[in-house]
């Protein structure tokens, strides 16, 4: 049996999320082949070919794959699917967009965001936003999986590259078109991949006060998030939201400021390695999950925190 | 144009989840149920398109046990025109749901299917993409903006790190993300009116779909509990602990 792993890249580098997710393949028997797409990406292809565990890397060198459309990438993988039993990708917005489409084309189930591999057909994943952990076994002949990157360590890079072959994009469906992309221009990391996150809740009182968090985030190289209460109150846009209906994050350090710790919010951040809570209400449930709690007025201590870093 | 909106009944997002002690799943008996939040956004978007004169009819579909009728009624009370309830007691997987929906698409020929990007119980995030595959329609997943322009629909998608815009030939499948809209509450008169709107009852057999699960849930457990840590007195103690004890800054 052979595994196909879809490797993503951005800004001339293999994506961190792919590097982490691909290490899940070390727990599956058999060869691992990589697939990477895009034109003028020879240096990324060379880098990707060194990922430990890869025995072959297929590269589609085609302008139409500089921006990925689910319809086309699915067809591309389908074209070569006969040779593979496992199909994996990181659970990024691209992986989540493409892998279910591929699974349905192969008439199999897809298993989303696995956090561990128990056996050749048995996987562990979270459900209910991490409030329960399910072990599932599939009876499908082909396994299509997305892998939660935060659950795996980055794959090592070998000193020499594996075999690289070029494949062509054939039979592409022309039913969708890429129009444009507007990437958030920020020196800050993105919430789902940030190593440190500082989030504000209703206790921030208004949107302007989020600047206090921005200043601390600047010092820490952190992303800024928010609780649903802060989003509902209109302090910050919805894409800040950490929680069951927002983003699920698991950074090394999560600092919750003025957040009471509703179940909604906890579901989105309780897998963080270290949690700090700053809240003036010492009864706030956030303290039940915090490694370090500080009962204090956030308006007093946030500037102090910024100074101390 | 018709818009088809699949809606799912899930445990209310504000309810504390309890894992069953025999590790077979999550307790759903005597628990408050609601429409999946992402499905509410899908219903709302369909209604807005209808209000803007872009659509004539909204059909809400739910697949599951008898109680799913309530979820369809909620969609009808918000403003959907009629419902289809596919009754099954089986724990039905995304691939089977997508197959049933693809048959409904054959019969109803909607110009758009708008579904939630994921249900907050299984967290699968698959059904819309699978339906798109089975019907060979293009897909605009994780939508935060939808603009219909004659036979194409422009979808702005929430992707890691920003926004992406794609143009899809219609008919197309769209899955909703949080920022697309804020769903309305159904007014009392509309709740009353919804009781008179038709719901067609079907079964998976009517569509000749085998819904036997392919994925067997071996066990469901609670995640490891986090222990409350310590309280620090001030910022300097906090920073010292984070540096020297936790090693995270």
Interface residues (C-beta under 8 A of the other chain):
Chain A: X10 X17 X67 X69 X70 X71 X74 X92 X93 X94 X96 X97 X98 X99 X100 X101 X102 X103 X104 X105 X107 X108 X109 X110 X111 X112 X113 X122 X125 X126 X127 X128 X129 X130 X131 X132 X133 X134 X135 X136 X137 X138 X139 X140 X173 X175 X176 X177 X178 X179 X180 X181 X182 X183 X184 X190 X192 X193 X196 X220 X237 X238 X239 X241 X244 X245 X246 X252 X253 X263 X264 X270 X271 X273 X274 X275 X276 X287 X288 X289 X290 X291 X292 X293 X294 X295 X296 X301 X304 X305 X308 X309
Chain B: X11 X13 X14 X16 X17 X19 X26 X37 X38 X93 X94 X95 X98 X120 X121 X122 X123 X124 X125 X126 X127 X128 X129 X130 X131 X132 X133 X134 X136 X137 X138 X139 X141 X142 X154 X157 X158 X159 X160 X161 X162 X163 X164 X165 X166 X167 X168 X169 X178 X179 X214 X215 X216 X217 X218 X219 X220 X221 X222 X223 X226 X228 X229 X230 X231 X232 X233 X234 X235 X236 X238 X239 X241 X242 X246 X248 X249
